[in-house]
Amino acid sequence: MLTTRPAESHIATHDRVYRSLRSRIMHGEMAPGQALTLRGIGKEFGVSMTPAREAVRRLAAEGALSLSTSGRVSTPELTRDRIEELAALRALLEVELASRALPRAHMALIDRLQSINMTVAEMVTKRDAVGYIRSNLEFHRTLYLRAQAPAMLAMAETVWLQLGPTMRALYGRLRRTEPPHYHRLIIAALKAGDEPGLRLAVRSDVTQGLRLLVT
């Protein structure tokens, strides 16, 4: 009979806490500057301080959390310059991912993107900020997976992670009443095999909203 060794169990516990917190931060379930405590994390997940601390350190290394010299843990409050930098990174990485995905953009993918965009529209109607961010990122991730460039996609996801709380704040500023206009342009460009149009639509989609936070 196989049993789980203590080291393996510890890794699984730490990974569970890490992935749950990572998802919350990326999808805007936490506001910019929101404080967390190791004790609070441990109590919520039913774990000791050690896996809670390891998950926090891992997220801090990815830029998803800030650790002060006093030990305070919080989600980052991004400066104007930092937002501009991350928006530029999104434009560079995601335009390239979309371009690489284009030759593999079969109709099943396009149908899937249209279905996800309907979910985005539903979240807008419900004024569900977290659901909107989650489905919006799913739209982009689904397209970029076709690029078959895992290192580049991992970098893009790290940018999304750092921007998560800020995207929640942005959603409140946008007051959307319909899904992003550029999603339709992305789908149209994929159908037409229009690489310049696709690159322009993706660049506009990933940078337009963030500009509101730096004006």
C-alpha positions as CSV (number, residue, x, y, z in Angstrom):
1,M,0.0,0.0,0.0
2,L,1.4,3.3,-1.0
3,T,1.5,6.2,1.4
4,T,2.3,9.9,0.8
5,R,5.7,10.9,2.3
6,P,5.7,14.0,4.6
7,A,7.8,16.0,2.1
8,E,5.4,15.2,-0.8
9,S,2.4,16.1,1.4
10,H,4.1,19.4,2.4
11,I,4.7,20.3,-1.3
12,A,1.1,19.5,-2.2
13,T,-0.2,21.7,0.7
14,H,2.0,24.6,-0.3
15,D,1.1,24.3,-3.9
16,R,-2.6,24.3,-3.1
17,V,-2.3,27.5,-1.1
18,Y,-0.2,29.1,-3.8
19,R,-2.5,28.2,-6.7
20,S,-5.6,29.4,-4.9
21,L,-4.0,32.8,-3.9
22,R,-2.5,33.1,-7.4
23,S,-6.0,32.7,-9.0
24,R,-7.6,35.2,-6.7
25,I,-4.9,37.8,-7.3
26,M,-4.9,37.3,-11.1
27,H,-8.6,37.5,-11.4
28,G,-9.0,40.7,-9.3
29,E,-10.6,39.1,-6.2
30,M,-8.2,41.3,-4.2
31,A,-8.0,45.1,-4.3
32,P,-4.7,47.0,-4.8
33,G,-2.9,47.3,-1.4
34,Q,-5.0,44.7,0.3
35,A,-3.2,43.3,3.3
36,L,-2.8,39.6,4.1
37,T,-1.4,37.8,7.1
38,L,0.3,34.5,7.3
39,R,-1.9,33.6,10.3
40,G,-5.0,34.5,8.3
41,I,-3.9,32.5,5.3
42,G,-3.1,29.5,7.5
43,K,-6.5,29.7,9.2
44,E,-8.4,29.9,5.9
45,F,-6.7,27.0,4.3
46,G,-6.2,25.0,7.4
47,V,-2.4,24.8,7.1
48,S,0.5,25.7,9.3
49,M,2.5,28.9,8.9
50,T,5.2,27.2,6.8
51,P,3.2,26.4,3.7
52,A,1.5,29.8,4.0
53,R,4.9,31.5,4.2
54,E,6.2,29.6,1.2
55,A,3.2,30.4,-0.9
56,V,3.6,34.1,-0.1
57,R,7.3,34.1,-0.9
58,R,6.6,32.4,-4.2
59,L,4.0,35.0,-5.1
60,A,6.2,37.8,-4.0
61,A,8.9,36.5,-6.3
62,E,6.4,36.7,-9.2
63,G,5.5,40.3,-8.3
64,A,2.0,39.3,-7.2
65,L,2.5,40.3,-3.6
66,S,4.6,42.9,-1.8
67,L,6.7,42.2,1.3
68,S,7.8,45.1,3.4
69,T,10.9,45.0,5.7
70,S,8.5,44.8,8.6
71,G,7.0,41.7,7.2
72,R,3.7,43.2,6.0
73,V,2.2,41.3,3.1
74,S,-0.1,43.1,0.6
75,T,-1.1,43.1,-3.0
76,P,0.9,45.7,-5.0
77,E,-0.3,49.3,-5.6
78,L,1.2,50.0,-9.0
79,T,2.6,53.4,-9.9
80,R,1.8,55.1,-13.2
81,D,5.2,54.1,-14.5
82,R,4.8,50.5,-13.5
83,I,1.3,50.3,-15.2
84,E,2.8,51.7,-18.4
85,E,5.7,49.2,-18.3
86,L,3.3,46.3,-17.8
87,A,1.0,47.5,-20.5
88,A,4.0,47.7,-22.9
89,L,5.0,44.2,-21.9
90,R,1.4,43.0,-22.7
91,A,1.6,44.6,-26.1
92,L,4.9,43.0,-26.9
93,L,4.2,39.5,-25.6
94,E,0.5,39.1,-26.6
95,V,0.8,40.5,-30.1
96,E,3.6,38.0,-30.7
97,L,1.6,35.1,-29.2
98,A,-1.4,36.0,-31.3
99,S,0.7,36.2,-34.5
100,R,2.2,32.8,-33.8
101,A,-1.3,31.4,-33.1
102,L,-2.7,32.6,-36.4
103,P,-1.5,29.7,-38.6
104,R,-3.1,27.3,-36.2
105,A,-6.4,29.2,-35.8
106,H,-8.9,26.5,-37.0
107,M,-12.6,27.0,-36.9
108,A,-13.0,25.1,-33.7
109,L,-10.7,27.6,-32.0
110,I,-12.7,30.5,-33.4
111,D,-16.0,28.9,-32.3
112,R,-14.5,28.5,-28.8
113,L,-13.4,32.2,-28.7
114,Q,-16.9,33.3,-29.7
115,S,-18.4,31.1,-27.0
116,I,-16.0,32.6,-24.4
117,N,-16.8,36.1,-25.6
118,M,-20.5,35.4,-24.9
119,T,-19.5,34.6,-21.3
120,V,-17.6,37.9,-21.2
121,A,-20.8,39.6,-22.3
122,E,-22.8,37.8,-19.7
123,M,-20.4,38.9,-16.9
124,V,-20.7,42.5,-18.2
125,T,-24.5,42.3,-17.9
126,K,-24.2,40.9,-14.4
127,R,-21.6,43.5,-13.5
128,D,-19.5,40.7,-12.2
129,A,-16.0,42.2,-12.2
130,V,-14.2,39.0,-11.2
131,G,-16.1,36.9,-13.7
132,Y,-15.4,39.5,-16.3
133,I,-11.6,39.4,-15.7
134,R,-11.6,35.6,-15.5
135,S,-13.4,35.1,-18.8
136,N,-11.5,37.9,-20.5
137,L,-8.2,36.2,-19.6
138,E,-9.6,32.9,-20.7
139,F,-10.3,34.4,-24.1
140,H,-6.7,35.5,-24.4
141,R,-5.2,32.3,-23.0
142,T,-7.3,30.1,-25.3
143,L,-5.9,32.0,-28.3
144,Y,-2.3,32.1,-27.1
145,L,-2.2,28.4,-26.3
146,R,-2.3,27.9,-30.1
147,A,1.0,29.7,-30.4
148,Q,2.8,26.7,-28.9
149,A,5.2,29.1,-27.1
150,P,4.9,28.0,-23.4
151,A,7.8,30.2,-22.2
152,M,6.3,33.3,-23.7
153,L,2.8,32.5,-22.4
154,A,4.2,32.0,-18.9
155,M,5.7,35.5,-19.1
156,A,2.4,36.9,-20.2
157,E,0.6,35.2,-17.3
158,T,3.1,36.7,-14.9
159,V,2.2,40.1,-16.2
160,W,-1.5,39.3,-15.8
161,L,-0.8,38.2,-12.2
162,Q,0.9,41.5,-11.4
163,L,-1.9,43.5,-13.0
164,G,-4.8,41.5,-11.3
165,P,-5.7,43.9,-8.5
166,T,-5.2,46.9,-10.8
167,M,-7.5,45.3,-13.4
168,R,-10.2,45.1,-10.8
169,A,-9.8,48.8,-10.1
170,L,-9.8,49.5,-13.9
171,Y,-13.1,47.6,-14.3
172,G,-14.7,50.1,-11.9
173,R,-13.5,52.9,-14.1
174,L,-14.6,51.4,-17.4
175,R,-18.2,50.9,-16.4
176,R,-18.6,48.5,-19.4
177,T,-22.0,47.8,-20.9
178,E,-20.8,45.4,-23.6
179,P,-17.8,43.1,-24.1
180,P,-14.6,44.6,-25.5
181,H,-15.0,45.9,-29.0
182,Y,-11.5,44.5,-29.9
183,H,-12.5,40.9,-29.2
184,R,-14.8,41.0,-32.2
185,L,-11.9,42.5,-34.3
186,I,-9.6,39.7,-33.1
187,I,-12.1,37.0,-34.1
188,A,-12.7,38.7,-37.5
189,A,-9.0,38.9,-38.1
190,L,-8.5,35.2,-37.3
191,K,-11.3,34.3,-39.7
192,A,-9.8,36.3,-42.4
193,G,-6.2,35.2,-41.7
194,D,-5.3,38.9,-41.4
195,E,-2.1,39.1,-39.4
196,P,-1.7,42.9,-39.4
197,G,-5.3,43.3,-38.4
198,L,-4.9,40.7,-35.6
199,R,-1.7,42.3,-34.3
200,L,-3.4,45.8,-34.2
201,A,-6.6,44.4,-32.5
202,V,-4.7,42.6,-29.8
203,R,-2.4,45.5,-29.1
204,S,-5.3,47.9,-28.8
205,D,-7.3,45.4,-26.6
206,V,-4.5,44.9,-24.1
207,T,-3.4,48.5,-23.8
208,Q,-6.5,50.7,-24.3
209,G,-8.1,50.2,-20.9
210,L,-4.9,50.5,-18.9
211,R,-4.3,54.0,-20.5
212,L,-7.3,55.2,-18.4
213,L,-5.3,54.5,-15.2
214,V,-2.3,56.6,-16.3
215,T,-4.1,59.7,-17.6
